Amino acid sequence: MKKENSYLFIPPEGLGKGTNMGFDIVETPEDSFNDYARVFLNEVRKNNSENKQTVAILPVGPTEVYSRIVRVANIENISLKNLIVFNMDEYCNESGDDFIEYESDFSFRRFMDENFYEK
């Protein structure tokens, strides 16, 4: 086994061993999206109660988590007014000197506007 691929063979009980990180093993991808949304919103709620901002750097995917965050935040009336988000990813245009067009199907900015910020 090559050393650079050894992480692929860590058994579930070995995840996080030797680190200060904890892991929860879930059954399905949907469970991980739901757990992510819950952890994220619990942090927002905690910071809101302390009158603090929540700052998050959000990746382009998995995109399924954003609808869950929006749904739970709306159902539970969790304010996101003190949430500051930096989008981690965006595609560049062909020349590499600017972002792709906002209207592109691949625009993460547009996706986030339509599926997260505007909700």
C-alpha positions as CSV (number, residue, x, y, z in Angstrom):
1,M,0.0,0.0,0.0
2,K,1.3,3.4,-1.0
3,K,1.7,5.8,1.9
4,E,-0.1,8.7,0.2
5,N,-3.3,6.5,-0.2
6,S,-3.2,4.9,3.3
7,Y,-6.0,7.2,4.5
8,L,-8.4,5.3,2.2
9,F,-8.0,2.3,4.4
10,I,-8.7,3.8,7.9
11,P,-11.4,1.8,9.6
12,P,-14.4,3.8,11.0
13,E,-13.1,3.5,14.6
14,G,-9.8,4.9,13.6
15,L,-11.1,8.2,12.2
16,G,-9.8,11.1,14.1
17,K,-7.4,9.0,16.1
18,G,-4.4,11.1,17.2
19,T,-6.2,14.3,16.4
20,N,-8.5,16.7,18.3
21,M,-11.3,16.1,15.7
22,G,-14.4,14.1,16.3
23,F,-16.3,12.1,13.7
24,D,-19.9,10.9,13.4
25,I,-20.5,8.0,11.1
26,V,-23.9,8.3,9.3
27,E,-25.7,5.9,7.1
28,T,-26.5,8.0,4.0
29,P,-25.3,11.1,2.2
30,E,-28.7,12.7,3.1
31,D,-27.9,12.1,6.8
32,S,-24.6,13.9,6.4
33,F,-26.4,16.9,4.7
34,N,-28.9,17.0,7.6
35,D,-26.2,16.8,10.2
36,Y,-24.2,19.5,8.5
37,A,-27.2,21.8,8.4
38,R,-28.0,21.1,12.1
39,V,-24.4,21.8,13.2
40,F,-24.2,24.9,11.1
41,L,-27.4,26.3,12.4
42,N,-26.6,25.4,16.0
43,E,-23.5,27.5,15.7
44,V,-25.5,30.4,14.2
45,R,-28.1,30.2,16.9
46,K,-25.4,30.1,19.6
47,N,-23.6,33.1,18.2
48,N,-26.9,35.0,17.8
49,S,-27.6,34.4,21.5
50,E,-24.3,35.9,22.3
51,N,-24.9,38.8,19.9
52,K,-21.9,37.7,17.8
53,Q,-21.5,37.3,14.0
54,T,-21.1,33.9,12.4
55,V,-18.5,33.8,9.7
56,A,-18.5,30.9,7.3
57,I,-16.5,29.9,4.2
58,L,-18.8,27.8,2.1
59,P,-17.7,25.4,-0.6
60,V,-19.4,24.9,-4.0
61,G,-20.7,21.5,-2.9
62,P,-22.3,19.4,-1.9
63,T,-25.1,21.8,-2.9
64,E,-27.8,19.7,-1.3
65,V,-26.9,21.1,2.1
66,Y,-28.1,24.6,1.3
67,S,-31.7,23.8,0.9
68,R,-31.7,22.0,4.2
69,I,-30.1,25.0,6.0
70,V,-32.7,27.4,4.5
71,R,-35.6,25.0,5.3
72,V,-34.6,24.5,8.9
73,A,-33.7,28.2,9.5
74,N,-37.1,29.2,8.1
75,I,-39.1,26.6,10.1
76,E,-37.2,27.3,13.3
77,N,-37.1,31.1,12.7
78,I,-33.3,31.2,13.1
79,S,-32.1,34.6,12.0
80,L,-29.2,34.7,9.5
81,K,-28.8,38.5,9.6
82,N,-25.5,38.2,11.4
83,L,-24.2,35.5,9.1
84,I,-21.3,36.5,6.9
85,V,-20.5,34.1,4.1
86,F,-17.5,33.9,1.8
87,N,-18.0,31.7,-1.2
88,M,-15.0,29.3,-1.5
89,D,-15.3,28.6,-5.2
90,E,-16.2,30.2,-8.5
91,Y,-15.2,29.5,-12.1
92,C,-13.1,31.9,-14.1
93,N,-13.8,32.9,-17.7
94,E,-11.7,31.5,-20.5
95,S,-9.1,34.3,-20.3
96,G,-8.9,33.8,-16.5
97,D,-9.2,37.5,-15.8
98,D,-12.7,37.5,-14.3
99,F,-15.5,35.2,-13.1
100,I,-17.7,33.4,-15.5
101,E,-20.9,35.1,-16.4
102,Y,-23.4,35.3,-13.6
103,E,-26.1,33.8,-15.9
104,S,-24.0,30.7,-16.6
105,D,-25.4,27.4,-15.3
106,F,-22.1,26.9,-13.6
107,S,-22.1,30.1,-11.7
108,F,-21.8,29.4,-8.0
109,R,-22.7,33.1,-7.2
110,R,-26.0,32.7,-9.0
111,F,-26.7,29.3,-7.4
112,M,-26.1,30.7,-3.9
113,D,-28.2,33.8,-4.7
114,E,-31.1,31.7,-5.9
115,N,-30.9,28.8,-3.5
116,F,-29.6,30.4,-0.3
117,Y,-29.3,34.1,0.0
118,E,-32.7,35.0,-1.5
119,K,-34.5,32.4,0.6
